[in-house]
Every structure is written in structure tokens, then in C-alpha cells.
Amino acid sequence: MKTKLQLATLGGGCFWCIEAIYGQIKGVKKVVSGYSGGRAPGRPTYREVRSGLTGDAEVVQVTFDPDIITYKDILTVFMTSHDPTTLNQQGADKGTQYRSVIFYHNDAQKKTANELIKDMVHTFRKPIVTEILPSPIFHKAEDYHQEYYKNNPSQMYCKAVITPKLLKLRKMHPNKIKQR
């Protein structure tokens, strides 16, 4: 019997960072950068989302095999790969489009997210501000945002921001990294 793949939709700042991180994780089959959680009608563009006016967050939609990696492990990687204590900001990226958010797809995911955050409260010096919300419509980002780090590793943002996050990931979660 074949396992049914599951989805996780997560926002933790710039989607290029989160996408690069999940591209390294065992059991992750696909990662798509996009936008969710907005209130503007229609399909938002990067320019509109970046303005902060649509209410969308930059997110990734992670397709994973729960027989290889659990949803709880997906969330643990998420919570330790960005700063879940800064409201509407990750590093120099500021605005609601960079908020920390878990969009759950079912009641089990909601329960797991709430339990994990409760368990991680003492991990951080400041209160966790990560939102836990029902998954709204997901809009895939423009093609040039997909696999951005893989396609632009020498770009300054990638070198200065994403590469250090990947090094931290390998140090914190070595048993979750795909073998090359």
C-alpha cells in the first residue's frame, strides 16, 4: 500500500530561505514557493505581496511522505530555521508578508502545531508569535521564485542569508538531511 503524501504550508520570512531548507530534508518530495493568507481578490503578484497591501504571507507548500518524516518534525525544522519570536519580521525583511505562520490542513495538524509551540515556549527567550491558522487558498509564486537558491547560489542574498541558514540546519538536524 502506497503512503498518501501530506501538505504543510508555512511562512517564516522570505520564501527563498524556507524553500531551500525543505529542499534538503529527507521525505520532502516537493517544495513550492507562494502566497497565502491574503484578503485581496484574485491571484496576487510578488510586487503586490511585497507591498504588504494584500495581506498575503510569503509561504512554502511542502509535500512530504509521513512515513519518512512526520508533520511534527516538519514543524520542528520550521521553528528552528527562523525566528518565531519576531512579529512581522525576519532579519531585514519587515511587514506582514514576512510573518511567522503555520497554515494547517486538518485538525490533526492544528493539534500538532499547538502542542509543538507549547513544548517549545522555553526554547526561546521571547514569546513565540507564530500564527496557527486554517490553510487558505495557496497561490504559486512566479516561476523565477521557484528553486531560487538552487538557481542563484552566488547571488548576495543567497550567500549572506540562506547559506548560513542551511549550515545551521545541517548542524541542528543532521539526521533529517537528504543524502546526496
Residue pairs with C-beta under 8 A, 6 or more apart in sequence:
3 65
3 66
3 67
5 29
5 63
5 64
5 65
5 66
6 63
6 64
6 65
6 66
6 71
6 105
7 61
7 62
7 63
7 64
7 105
7 135
8 61
8 62
8 64
8 71
8 74
8 75
8 78
8 102
8 105
8 109
9 36
9 59
9 60
9 61
9 62
9 102
9 103
9 105
9 135
9 138
10 18
10 59
10 60
10 62
10 74
10 75
10 78
10 101
10 102
10 103
11 18
11 36
11 37
11 57
11 58
11 59
11 60
11 98
11 99
11 100
11 101
11 103
12 18
12 78
12 81
12 82
12 84
12 90
12 100
12 101
13 58
13 82
13 89
13 90
13 91
13 93
13 98
13 100
14 58
14 90
14 93
14 98
14 161
15 33
15 34
15 58
15 59
15 60
15 141
15 145
16 33
16 145
16 148
16 149
16 157
16 158
16 162
17 81
17 82
17 90
17 149
17 161
17 162
17 165
18 31
18 59
18 60
18 78
18 81
18 82
19 31
19 32
19 33
19 60
19 146
19 147
19 148
19 149
20 148
20 149
20 150
20 162
20 165
20 166
21 77
21 81
21 165
21 166
21 169
22 28
22 31
22 60
22 62
22 74
22 77
23 31
23 147
23 149
23 150
24 166
24 169
24 170
24 177
24 178
25 64
25 69
25 74
25 77
25 173
25 176
25 177
25 178
26 68
26 69
26 176
26 177
26 178
26 179
27 64
27 65
27 66
27 67
27 68
27 69
28 62
28 63
28 64
28 69
28 74
28 178
29 63
29 64
29 65
30 62
30 63
31 60
31 61
31 62
31 63
32 60
32 61
32 63
32 138
32 140
32 141
32 146
33 58
33 59
33 60
33 140
33 141
33 145
33 146
33 148
34 58
34 59
34 60
34 61
34 138
34 139
34 140
34 141
35 44
35 49
35 54
35 56
35 57
35 58
35 59
35 138
35 139
35 141
36 56
36 57
36 59
36 103
36 135
36 136
36 137
36 138
36 139
37 55
37 56
37 57
37 59
37 101
37 103
37 133
37 136
38 44
38 49
38 54
38 55
38 56
38 57
38 136
39 54
39 55
40 48
40 53
40 54
40 55
40 56
43 139
44 54
44 56
44 139
45 142
46 141
46 142
46 145
48 54
48 56
49 56
49 58
49 97
50 95
50 97
52 95
52 96
52 97
54 97
55 96
56 97
56 139
57 96
57 97
57 98
57 99
57 101
58 97
58 98
58 141
59 101
59 103
59 138
61 138
62 74
64 71
64 74
69 176
71 108
71 109
71 112
72 112
72 116
73 176
75 102
75 112
75 113
75 116
76 116
76 173
77 169
77 173
77 176
78 102
79 116
79 117
79 120
79 123
79 128
79 130
80 168
80 172
80 173
81 165
81 168
81 169
82 90
82 100
83 90
83 100
84 100
84 117
84 124
84 128
84 129
84 130
85 124
85 125
85 126
85 127
85 128
85 129
86 100
86 129
87 99
87 129
88 94
88 95
88 96
88 98
88 99
89 95
89 98
90 98
90 100
91 161
99 129
99 131
100 128
100 129
100 130
100 131
101 130
101 131
101 132
101 133
102 109
102 113
102 130
102 131
102 132
102 133
103 133
103 134
103 135
103 136
104 110
104 113
104 132
104 133
104 134
104 135
105 135
110 132
110 134
113 132
114 132
117 128
117 130
117 132
120 128
121 127
121 128
140 146
148 158
149 158
149 162
152 158
153 159
153 163
169 177
170 177
